[in-house]
Amino acid sequence: MTKARDLANAADVLDDVSATELGYVNGVTSAIQTQLNNKQAVVSGVNDTEIGYLDGVTSAIQTQLDAKIAKSLVDAKGDLLVGSANDTVSRLAVASTAGYVLTVDSAETTGLKWAAAASGSTFSGCSLYGTDPGNFEISAGASNLITWNQELFDTSGYHSTSSNTDRITIPSGKAGYYLINAAIQWDDDNAVATCGIRVYLNGTEIARRFFLRSDNGGRTASDVQVTRNLAVNDYLQVYAYTETAQGAYHYSPDARFEVILLGT
C-alpha cells in the first residue's frame, strides 16, 4: 500500500510527466542532478585540451583574429611593417643596396624609402702660392693680376698649373659658402707708397685691403679675407695694386691664395 499511497500523493506532479519520460529514470542509481553536475558537456569533435584554450577569452575570437597582422605580409629578412594610412599597415621591402638608410619621402605610399646616406662633412678647398720669378714693377695707380704656379693642396680641381693659373674656379658639386684668403709680400723699397691687394669674383672686385708703406725699407705684406656664397664655375682672382711706379711685389711662400668650403 505504501507504493500506491506515494503514487497517489504525486498524482498532481505526474500529470505533466509521460510514461516515456518516466522510463528515462529506469536504471538511475543515485541523484540525477549530482551526476549531471559532475559531468562536462560533450562538444562533438573537441577534446578537453581544445576546450581549455578558451580559458581567459574575453571577447569574440574571430574579431580578435581579424584585427591581427598576418605574418605572411613579411616576405624577406629585413622587411619592415610601416603605417601607410590610418589603421593601415604596409610592407616596406628591405633595401636592395647595402648601406642605404631609411629616408622620409611623402611621395612614397608608405611615406618612407631607402636611399643613399647623405655624405658627411668633407674638407674641400685649395691653397696656392708662387715661387719667386723676380720682382715686378707696377705702374702708378695700376693693378697687376697675379698668377700662381704652385699648389699646397687642391682637393677637388679648383686650380690648374697649366692654364688660367691666375684663377681658382669652383668645381662641379662644390657650390657653397667659402672663406677666401689672399696675401702677397711687397719687396723692400724705400719709397713711401700706398699698396694693397684686391680680390675679384667673375671679373668684379669684392674685397680689398690697402696700407701706406713707410720709407724705412723691409718687406711688408698685404692680406685680405672675405666670405662669399659661390656657385659652380664662379672664379676668383687676386690683383696687386700700388700708387707709385716703384711698388714692386714679390712672390714667396708667404704669398698665398686660398679658398675653404665652409658649408652649403
Secondary structure, DSSP 8 states (H G I E B T S, - for coil): -HHHHHHHHTHHHHTTS-HHHHHTTTT--S-HHHHHHT-----TT--HHHHHTTTT--S-HHHHHHTS--GGG--STT-EEEEEETTEEEEE---SSTT-EEEE-TTSTTSEEEE---------EEEEE------B---TTEEEE----EEEEESSS---SSSSTT-EE--TT--EEEEEEEEEEE---SS-EEEEEEEEETTEEEEEEEEEE-SS---EEEEEEEEEEE-TT-EEEEEEEESSTT--EE-STT-EEEEEEEE-
